[in-house]
Amino acid sequence: MTFPEPTTVAVNGVELEVFEAGRHNAGNPVVLCHGWPEHAFAWRHQMPALAAAGYHVIVPNQRGFGRSSRPAGVTEYDIEHLTGDLVALLDHYGYDDATFIGHDWGAFVVWSLAVLHPKRVSRLVNLSLPYLERGERPWIEVLEDVAGTDSHLVHFNRHPGVADAVFEENTSRFLRNLFRKNEPPQPPRPGMPLLALAQAETPLGDPLMSESDLGVFVSAFESSGFTAGLNWYRNLDRDWHLLSGADPVVHQPSLMVYGDRDTIPRSTTLHRFVPAVDVVSLDCGHWIQQERPDELNRVVLTWLERQAVPAAVSLPAPS
């Protein structure tokens, strides 16, 4: 499939660059939500498969990414804004609800959408990042105690601007080193690992994608920079507060897909907070939809078909 040309959609005070497939399947929407540092192009393998299965596939570059708007204020990337964009996107297309599929921090947005706007999410699939339990203390505060200041999430929050500059100085190298598979395990080293990765001369493992596909990501971040995307993470403690009034249980049918070789730990409380969840593991790392596209497509399409609501039965009129 040739990746579709985007349209620009005005939503929630910003403009989103949106890619579509299967417009003729109007009425059966699925929205794909990328993570960081990604782009709608990360879903290039899923879009044609979902469209062929009868879905209207809607794939935004979310605020801060690609050619979508990049507001200047950090708080304009909090979870109210990010989920509000998706709600407004459904309104734009005239949908009451949709199936949502998220990866990486896009999964955090989808989990949050399901609890903040439950009527807009019919079912959901999330990759890599499980549901984050909202404990008694803000997430960054807890992570700093547990993992220290070298944790990338802590570093992004405590040293704003530092990682942004390193990534922007080394955009091509950083993304080439990051988007890998079959990476050998590495012993822990001092310092923030992503900064070291951005400056490493030799990448580990095997390339995740072709040079031409990698070029799409490199070109996008050379244009947009990294600050807007990193601001998603800089709202994590703010998001903790914003989610305080929501029912923390995700009631919608859900599918959680892990990569067996991903470094993100699995949730030990997933079924408590997502009782209607099915869990699948694939033999891959973090970039699931790009490393195992065909396998993931089979898993997702099979699950969606199993979750489909039967068509209403027309009864004969009473005599």
Disulfide bonds with the S-S distance in Angstrom:
none
